């Protein structure tokens, strides 16, 4: 069974740095739990609702906060 593609939230962390914003400020702005912010920090799976709340709070598009990481074996 092939590995599922995963998402990288590096673009989100770069966006926060560019805006001089902390993860705690993001949490307060979005109303997300500390556990959800931690899950994002570990590259874990989150719901599309979480991603939409972040996009709405930051006034950005989804491609500005995450990227799809494909498994090399799937690309062959």
Residue pairs with C-beta under 8 A, 6 or more apart in sequence:
2 71
2 73
2 74
3 71
3 73
3 74
4 71
5 68
5 69
5 70
5 71
5 74
6 43
6 68
6 69
7 43
7 45
7 66
7 67
7 68
7 69
8 43
8 66
8 67
8 68
8 69
9 40
9 41
9 43
9 65
9 66
10 67
11 63
11 64
11 65
11 66
11 67
12 40
12 54
12 64
12 65
12 66
15 58
15 60
15 64
15 65
16 22
16 23
16 26
19 58
23 37
23 41
26 32
26 37
26 54
26 57
26 58
27 33
27 34
27 37
29 57
29 58
30 53
30 54
30 57
31 53
32 50
32 53
32 54
36 46
36 50
39 45
39 46
40 46
40 50
51 62
51 65
51 66
52 62
54 65
55 61
55 62
55 64
55 65
58 64
58 65
